[in-house]
Amino acid sequence: MNSQQAVRAAMEAHTIIPAFNIPYLPMVEPIVKAIVDEDSLAMIQVARLEWEKFESKSLEAVAEEYKKYCKEGYTLLHLDHVPAIDEDQLKVDYLSIIKRALDCGYQSVMVDGSRLPLEENIATTAEVAKLAKEYGAAVEAELGAVSGHEGSGIGLSYEELFTTKKGFTKPEEAKKFAIESGCDWMSVAAGSFHGAIASSTKHLKKPQARLDIEHIAELFKVTGNMPLVLHGGSGIEQDYILRAMENGIAKINVGTEIRQPYEFALEEKPGDIAYAQEKVYERTRWVISEFLRTTGNHSKLK
């Protein structure tokens, strides 16, 4: 099952594909082991900021580590957030990065043009979709402002954001985007937010978030039942995620929830990578079995 088939199958079965971010290369092995031990189906993914601001080194390094431990039928390799304009408001040569990923075996890629005007976001995504099609890879794109990450907030408290829906993906724009961009899945903004990446704040516990389920259901409808993606999956109240699965969310990104156990373990036992890996393994199994309830998806989604 390829990435496109997996995400669509999850959508149709009202379950979800977890996508685990890799800010540190040693996290790959325990995450894959946890996925297999839970008989689940999940993605290993890396975002540009994770090799720029953390220690995953490069998308190639993650691909090499993935190939050591990947398990066919259980794991998929995805390129997360490659922005057209990054969290520091700098332009990014996104197309060359995405081509590198496709050349080294990534099965799906994400271009993030959410900081661009709508028409530019559509054109950027269409450009990437054309390239990805040559490789048989799926394309994820983002519409709306999923706040978090320094420089990408929208100047409101969480309660203000949720109440006003400022930054939420607009249904009329989602409909147009789904028709014209060529993307396969759409990351939408409906209440979640990214974890902090600055060294002074990245260790802080992420506040709990909610999701506007009615808004998600409307986006799913207007996009013609396109699989939707939830970024900032760590910290969302479980009930909202389970309800979101019933309304079109078919992939969820998990970063902070597994990154912090790795970092905290190394603070507790400096230099003990094996100990940190064990903590990542334990937390990943918890995410799969208890939080997302995707144990057995490997068999269920065949």
N, C-alpha and C positions, 0 to 999 in steps of 0.2 A: 504494500500500500504506500503510495507516494504522499507527499504533504497535502496536495490538493484533495486527494481522495480521503485522507484521514480527517481533515478539518470538516469537509462536507459530511462525512459519515457521522462524526461527532454531533454536528448540528442536527442531522436527521434523527439521531438517537437521543437527543436532548441531554447529551453529556458534554464533556469539554476536553480539549487537548492542553495539558499544562506545558508551558514553554519556560524552561529554567535558564536564567541568565548566568553567564560565566565571567565574573570579574577576576577570578584567580584560577589559573590552569589546573591546579590539583583538585578542584571541585568536580571536574568532569567525571573522574572514575567513580566516586561514591554516588553521584547523582544517577549515572547510568545503572549502577548496581541496584539502587533503590527502585528505579523504574522497573527493572526486570524482576526483582524480588516481589514487587507488588502486582506483577502480571499486567502492567499498565502500558500505555502508549503515550509518549511525550516527546517534546522537542528539547534539544540542547541548542542554546542560542547565545550569540554575543552581539552587543551593540558597540558602535564606534566609541562611545565614551568609555567603555570598559577596557579598551586597550589604550585609550588616550589618558584616562584619569585613574585607572586601577592597574591591575597587573596581569591582564590576559595576553599581553604582548602584541598580538596581531590576530586578524581573522584567520590567517594561515596557521598560526600556532594552535588556535582552538580547533581548527579542522584536523590537524595532525594528531592532537590529543584525542579528539573524538574518534578518529579511525582506529585508535588503539583499543578502545573499549566499547564501541557501538555494538548494538545487537539488532540484527535485521528483524523487522517486524515490531520492534519495541521502541526504537529511537529514530528520530529524524533530525537533520541539521538545518538550522534556520539562521539567517542573518537578520538580527534585530536592528532597530533604529539607525539608519544612515540618513542624517538630515541634509536637506538642501541648505538650511541655515541652522547652525548648531546652537547649543545652550549659551554660548558666549557671543551670539549674534554674528558669527563669522560664516562666510560662504564656504561650502564644502564641495569638493569635486566628487560628488556622489556617484556619478556614472562609472568612473574608473574603479572606485571601491567595490561597487556592486559587480562589475565585470570580474574583478579579482576573486570575489566570492564564488561566482558561478563557475569560474575556471577551476577552482579547487574543490568543487563538489557540493556546495550548499544547495539544498533541494528547494528552498524558498528564500525570498529576500524581502526586506522592508525598506521602502523609501519613505522618508518623512518630510513632506512638503507642507506640513500644517502651519508653519510660520509664514507661508506665502499667501498672497491673495488667491481666491478660489480658482480662477482661470489658470494661474501659474502652477498651482498644485496639481490640477488636472493634467496640464501639459507635461509637467515633470514626471508624474506617475505613468502617463502614457508612454513616455520615452523609455522608462525602465521596463514597463510591461512588454514593449516591443523587443527589447534585448533579452529579457527573461524567457520569452516564448521560444527563442532560438535554442535555449538549453532545456526546454521542457520544465521550467521551474515556475512555481507560483509566486504571485506578488501581493504583498500586504502594503496598504497605505494608511495614512491617518488624516482624519478630518475632524476639526474641532481642537480645543486647547485642553489637553490633559495636563493639568498644572503640576508643579513640582520642578525639580532640577533648577539649580540657580540660573536666573535669567529667563526662565520660561513661565513664571507665575503670572497671574493676571490681576494682582493687587487687591485681592479680597480674602477675607477669612474663609475657612471652609464652609461655615454655615451660610455666609453671604453668597458664596459661589453656588451652593446647592439650592438655596431658595430662589435666587435670581436666574439660575441656569446660564449665567454668563460663561462663555467658553464652551458650553455644551454643543455638540454637533447639531446643526440645524437640519431638520427633515428635508426641506426643499433643496438644500445644497447636497445632502446625501443622495437624493434621487438623481440629481444631475451628475454627481461624481460617479455613481455606480454605472451610469450609462456611458459616460464619456472617457473615463480614466483608464479602463482596461484592467483594473485591479481585480484580484480574486477574493480578497477579504478586506474588510474595512475596520480599522481601529477607530473606535468612537469614544467621545467624551460624554459621560453621563453620571459623573460623581466620583470616579476614582482619581488618584493622583500618584505621580512618581515619587520614589524615595529620594532623600537628600543624597548628594554626591560630594559636597564639600567636606574636607577632613574634620572640620569643627562640628559638623552636624550629622554625619553619616552613621554615627553610632547610636543616635537617639531612636527610641522606640517610635515607630510610625503610628500616628493617630488613626483611630478607626474611621473608615469611610463608609458611605452608603451608596446605593445605586438607585437611580430613577428608573424603575422597571417599566413603567408606562412609556417613558421616553425611548427606552431601548426597543420595546415592542413596536413602536411607531417607526423607528429607523429601520428595523428589520422588514417591516411591511413595505415602506416606500422604496427600499433598495431592491425589491423583487426577491426577498428571502435570500439575500447575500449573507454568507457567514460573517458574523461580526466578532471583533477582537477586543478584549479588555486589557488595557495596560495599567500598570500600577496595581497588580492583583494582591500584593501583600497588604494586610491591614483592613481589607473589606470584611464587613460582617458576613458570616457564612450564609445566612438565610438569603441575603441579597444575591450572592453568587449562584446559589442553587436555583433561585427564581429566574435569574438572568439566563441560565442554561435552557430554560423552557421558552425563552423569548428571543433566541437567535445568537447568543454569545456562544461561540464554539472553540475559542482559543483564549487562554489567559496567560499573561506574563507573570512570572514569579521571580523576584530578585531579592529584595530586602530580607524576606523570610528565610532565605537560605544563605545569604551573604553574611549576615550578622553572626550566626553561629560559628562560621569559619573564623571571622575576625576575633570574636570574643574568646574562642578556644586558644588562639595564638597569643592572646593577651594573658590568658591563664597559664599556658605552658608554652613560652616563647620557643619557636623553632620546631615544635612538635607537629609536623605536617600530618602525620598519621592520626593524631588525636583530633586535629581540626577536621580531617576527612570523615572521621567517625561521627562527629557532631553534625556534619552536613548530611551524611547518610541517614542518620536518625531523623533529622528534621524533614528531609525530602520524603521519607516514608510517611511521616505524619501528614504532610501536605497532601500527598496522594490518597492515603487511606482515610484520614479523619476529616480533613478540611474540604478537599474537592470531591472526595468519594469516587475516584476513578480507578480504584483497584479492580482488576479484571477487564479493563478496557481493551487490552491486547486481544483477548479472546472475543469480547463482545463486538468489536468493530471490524472483525475479519470479513 
